[in-house]
Amino acid sequence: MTTNNQNAVTVTVTGAGGQIGYSLLFRIAKGEVFGDSVVNLRLLETEQGVQAARGVALELADCAFPLLGEVTITTEIDEGVKDANAVFLVGAKPRQKGEERADLLAANGKIFGPQGKAIAEHAAEDVRVIVVGNPANTNAAIVAAHAEGLDPRRVTALTRLDHNRGLAQVADKLGVAVRDLKNMTVWGNHSASQFPDIAELTLNGEKVADKLDEAWVNDEFIPRVAKRGAEIIEVRGRSSAASAASAALDHMRDWVNGTAEGDWVSVALPSDGSYGIPEGLVFSFPCRSVNGEWEIVQGLEISPAQQERIDANIKELQEEKAAVVEAGLL
Ligand code: NDP
């Protein structure tokens, strides 16, 4: 990563006073993403959330992290993304009771449009953006559309949590270690329609699809991964935060440093038309990070059953896009 200071990186986290921010910031400051670079943090919050972000900054100071540089706390978007090499867009408006998806999309569009514009104008040229706040794929599409002059491939959305959840479920089912599994794929939208796909998944280099009962894959595995967030809320009493933060870190670390040899990960990014996904749709693909850029893994065979699930995701994302276009946000 190019640095804007000698051996220093600037990292922006929005929603820094929230749950995910609370898990994310300490690990970034510890050096888990950017190695031994000094990390300057920009904590962007709303008026409502800024006090909590100030509290987090006090705790960051108390950790005495050797790699932590300046910490800036702000409610001003331009200041929040200034010179940023990496931006974690976590803050989003949660869905309220009785609210339609179109309302949620429109409310979040108003947050992410100005953030996209500010990133294009004020962030570092090599900025890498990950959207965590939901609906993450469409929020990322809004960021990319408003970030004039920024290569859209620098704007991504998080499906790594779904990817990691899929690995954990298969490891548990087969009684093996997660580290021995490779080539999981999550296709599509970070929503209940997502397609966690084990067709290419390997255990110590051998495909596992024929070791797994098809009924288990279709009736238990796929819905469980897709609805894992609800399961966590039911058991924990609050939404998952540490696992979401951990996945966002995995995503940024691999983007910066490269994916593990022989493996790939799931990343939602603007489609280049691969696998027939309409260009520009922010869609989760199997990706490798090569020389600091995401590359979509090419040449995988797609069966009619896989295609059906992929098509359902295309349809849902096109509907989300239509809702934000109608709201004048795209
Ligand atoms: P969280 O930190 O728990 O979640 C933030 C966002 O991440 C939500 O959109 C949430 O979606 C999403 N998310 C993605 N994956 C997951 C997952 N696995 N589990 C849970 N959430 C996930 O929310 P908080 O309410 O604790 O904090 C949000 C903060 O953002 C507040 O401090 C608020 O002030 C701030 N904010 C900042 C903005 C800004 O900087 N401009 C704008 C809006 C809010 P979901 O809602 O579906 O759970």
Residues whose N, C-alpha, C, O or C-beta is under 5 A from the ligand:
A	BS01	NDP	T14 G15 G17 G18 Q19 I20 G21 L44 E45 T46 Q48 G49 V90 G91 A92 K93 P94 R95 I111 V132 G133 N134 S239 S240 A241 A244
